[in-house]
Amino acid sequence: MLGYVYHGLENFQSTFSRQRSWLLFSAVVLSFLGAPEMIGVTSMCRFWQVDERGYYSLLHFFRSKAYGYDELLAAWQRYVLSQGVGVELQGRCVLLGDHTHVVKDGGRMPGVVSLRETSETQHRPSYFRGQCWGAVGLVVGSLAACFCLPLELRIHQGFRHLGHADPTSHCPRPSLAERVVQMALTFATGHDCPALLVLDAFFSSAGVFRLARSVYCLALKQPYLTILVKAKKNYVAYFPAAPKPPQRPGPQPHYGEKVHLMECFDQPQLFHTAHCRVYGKLEGVRLMSVQLLWKPLGDWLLFIFAITSRGPIVLMSSDLTLSPTTALELYCVRTRIEIMFDVLKNLIGAFRFRFWTKKLPRHPRRPTANRHLKAPAPAHLPTVAACWQAYEIFVLCAAIAQGLLQLIALQFSSMVWQHHTLYLRTQSRQLPSEKTVKQVLAPLLVKQLIKLPQNSIIQKIQRGLTAAEEDEPHDHRWVA
């Protein structure tokens, strides 16, 4: 399993212009895999048993110019696709997208804004200070036992800190929902991989569907990205209008009879029974699908009505040929991105960075209106942008570590259970979780740290961390 991890890290070597930068990258990823705690760069130093010199070497890595974020991200996405473990449906991979809020109380941290708590599963104040991260993940494995493998995570609010948001500009800016769709569309077009994106009700807007249809795939003769999203309870749709009588003046009407979506469940004779996997359990559900006109979009959408043991649900799809059974199973897989966020936050420690910069004006800790965000001086924008990059690089390395854990679970599941000797009261499924894989992998990394095989990647990393940096001066204005 360690050989698989080392081989995966070697695939990123061509992304870096210097070998030492690649060794630091490998050290960061292995720290997420093996460190018993993760509270920032300090935990990485404790794991590698290095002093202050290694601390500043790691600190400099996150704002280094020896590599680019986009190149590193593209290398990670190519590596994931090369493994061939993604779930495919009619020639399309399945993507999941959503936002997550991370509490941050720093007064000089870029991207920290006032956020409103809307989650039903989180216990936070109604308003708090933090960062809003948008994420896109790939469904890997099978629909019966799968992971949401993180492909990309980006900060999606607070762009005034980068000087991008001009309050006097009249140009429309993309909404939060459209930013996630743009991430998925960039992945699909950049790797020539048509995809089906599954989203929750927050993303059920006309702009999301228009953006998904904006790029066309000639091979499938369809858009690169199709959308499956939950409809809100107050939505309505329309049947097409009947032909206008010849003697009636005026144009042909486009919309006919209005349909209140939730009222369709009052017609049980229109539904048929089918067996479907709902949140991991096979059960009988009542289904109905119909093509209707949606006025905000001004075009046809497929509406799927389902009655499960958890209640009624209405789904909207831009793919008019999608099976209602498949649509319901795909939407039930959407919860895997919530599990991905939980693993990133609580197991990997992806958001436990502490970077800040003095070049950003101090913001109050009390939540205030985001229109009062203070932009830095134009001369300080590069420094603030470097701090912003440090956040996204830190989270990307954590996402790569989590993805490696998931790939090991998929390809070495029997070996993981064979080496797992810790007490486990209930084994929920045959596919081991990320935590189980980490419990097996971390002791193996510690053993190699003690034995230090010659010419191994572990030995090279330790040499790189302890080597003097003559051409890379330390910047004590950055802390972690």
Secondary structure, 3 states (H helix, E strand, C coil): CHHHHHHHHHCCHHHCCCHHHHHHHHHHHHHHHHCCCCCCHHHHHHHHCCCHHHHHHHHHHCCCCCCCHHHHHHHHHHHHHHCCCECEECCEEEEEEEEEEEECCCCCCCCCEEEECCCCCCCCCCEEEEEEEEEEEEEEECCCCEEEEEEEEEECCCHHHHCCCCCCCCCCCCCHHHHHHHHHHHHHHHCCCCEEEEECHHHCCHHHHHHHCCCEECCCCEECEEEEEECCCCCEEEEECCCCCCCCCCCCCCEEEEEEHHHHHHCHHHCEEEEEEECCEEEEEEEEEEEEEECCCCEEEEEEEEEECCEEEEEEECCCCCCHHHHHHHHHCCHHHHHHHHHHHHHHCCCCCCCCCCCCCCCCCCCCCHHHCCCCCHHHHHHHHHHHHHHHHHHHHHHHHHHHHHHHHHHCHHHHHHHCCCCCCCCCCCCCCHHHHHHHHHHHHHHHHHHCCCCCHHHHHHHHHHCCCCCCCCCCCCCC
